[in-house]
Amino acid sequence: MKVHEYQARDLLASAGIPVPDGKMVQTVEEAEAAAKELFHDGATLAVIKGQVHAGGRGKAGFVKLVKNADDARDAAKFMLSNKMVSVQTGPEGLDVKRLLVASGVDIDKEYYLAITTDRANNTNTMIASAEGGVEIEQVAESNPDAIKKMPLHPLMGLQAHQARQLAFDLGFKGKQVGQAVKIMLKLAQLFLDTDASLAEINPLIVTPPSSDHPDGQVLAIDAKFDFDDNALFRHKHIAELFDPAEENPAELRANKFGLSYVALDGSIGCLVNGAGLAMSTMDIIKLYGGDPANFLDVGGSASEEAVKEAFDIILEDPKVNGVLVNIFGGIMQCDKIARGIVGAAKSIGFTVPLVVRLEGTNVNAAREILEEAKADIPMMQTATDLADAAKKISEAVAA
């Protein structure tokens, strides 16, 4: 599960990590009022940021620095009335319904700091770079030596000496070192306490020297968190941060029925049971010249009602010109899938080609059900194996 930047900043602040003052707003009037409040409290600069689950906001014009409330109003009006289009959103763009209005800060130096799981080494790892403020993928490609990695102990987490060494390696100086170390240790603890899969601060910045901070102040001015969905039952306060408006409606609908749905860009809908089977199904579709439009995993215990819902979700996608059902019944019973197909045909109707391949538990009963229903489902073909199924659906869609 992802959260918005303003929510991530709140999590950092709750862990004792310093972030500039800010407020989430949803209207132009609220944005103007929030900016006025910041300027009244002494801010000389404010930043307005669109809150969406996609990067590239700055280049798209959805991060703007303003020096007065009137400019804040104009920026908010633009962001709330236009779709944000970036390399991560695709040409269709995203609606922006929330904004972050935050105090702007002077920046002397930018850093990158994150924690995620390094699956190659089977450990959570802190990743840091003195080249912050840009996408870490760009740094990894152009200057891989600039990325520092520090593995976390599986029981003790990040140790103080590790954080201190990392701070020195990044070039922090004087009192900056102590500030950076505290932030690293608190971020590591927050990562573990919330069962996060990613905790990222980009950029982590140092402000210019001042009377209060002769060596500058280390602040987190942008943050991103992803959380393990399977652990959300342990963190109700995190689960409450979920924003359904940022998710694919079909995926949300599938989740209500215990189904897993992933939208893709092709023209063949895939109904399968099991993620591994889904991967192989899509690979073989590609092998025979087809292109998957999605896959919907019904798992091992879906009801007939859920199977009918699965077809409804797949067929609502206007890109879908054909459907492949590939079920290997273990826990899932093939006859239940067959009855779901027949029920879907009666309630929804199939106007695109349907190819069905079933193997496993109760497969003979399932084949009888489908054979009896052939007259009522003229768009359906059955297949002897997965290769045969992929070939048939690819040819039917191409015809």
Phi, psi and omega in degrees: 000134177260157174232165178284164180300318182296328177288321178296319178297322177297320178296318178299314181299321180295336179270001179089015178269126185290128175226149177297154178300143179197166182210140175274136179227161183232357178226163177298319181295320178294323179295316179297317180295320179295320178295317178302319180296318179296315181292326177295327181276004174113356179293141176256353182209142176230155179237135177250124184232128173293139182253098177221161179272060179203149178270182180080021184294319183298311181294333181276356179088017183251021166225115184227136174269135181228153182248357178204170185292328179296317178294324177297319178297315180297317180296317180295320180298318179297313186291324183277352181244005179228148173284142175272123180242120178219180180297338182267346182264338189082170185295339181287337176071180180229142172286139178254117183247349180225147177231151169254124174251113187229157177292132177279153180226151173284140185242126175263325182205144180244143179228164174244137179215130180204162172228133175209181181267125175269098186289336179293326181252003177056046179207150169291140187223135173274131179243132183217154178207145175281357177255077180267177178085356177232168179294133185296334178297324178294319179295316181299326181280318186273329184209072184300333180291344180282352181263124179255140179234138179225110181290143177267138176296135184298336179252318185264352179071206179285129180266153184301321182292329177293315180297320180294318178297319180295321179298317178294319180298330181278347177098012175295146184228154175056226182288348175299326184299310180298319178296316181295319180299315179299319180295316179299315182294320180290323177295319180297319179292320178297319178303314181288318184295332184256004184054045179284153172257342175208131171229114189230134171241114181209102008262154161268124189239160170245128178279162175298156179302145177217176180295324179282331182226084184302330179259008184090164180247137178268121184228151171262117183247358173206142184214154178216134178229139167240144183236150178289114180304326184289348181253001185296336179297340179271351186225076183298327180292333175281316181302327180292346180278353183300132179246101183296337180294341181267001184250160176293123182303325180293323179293319178296317179298318179297319181300326180298334180257013180074024181254155177247122184235135176228122180277139178233194189248002186270208186233001181246116175283143184236121174250118187223175171230105180113136184294322180296318178295324178298315181299314182292324178299313181293323178298317183286327173301315179297323180300325182264018172090002178272178182215115183296136176269339181182173162221144180233116184264116180272358177068206185251355186225023181292142177278170176299322178299319179294323178296318177297321177297322179299315178297319180299317179296314181298314186284345176287342179285116183296344180283342187284118178249002179186157182230134174247124174257121180230103184240128171247101190282115169247272171291315177292131181265129184299326181293330177294319176296317181299315179295325176296322178296314180296318178297320179294322180296324181285320186272329184251313186086141179253114177256001177237159180302142178231125176241130185239127173234120181235139173213151174111212188303126177061031184293326181294318177297322180295318180295324177295318180299315181291324180296319180292333184265001185304321182294330181273348180233075185295339181277358186266138168235148172257157183232152182278329178206180185294320179299317179297320180294315181296320179295315182296315183289323179296317179292321182294321180289324181285340185293000000 
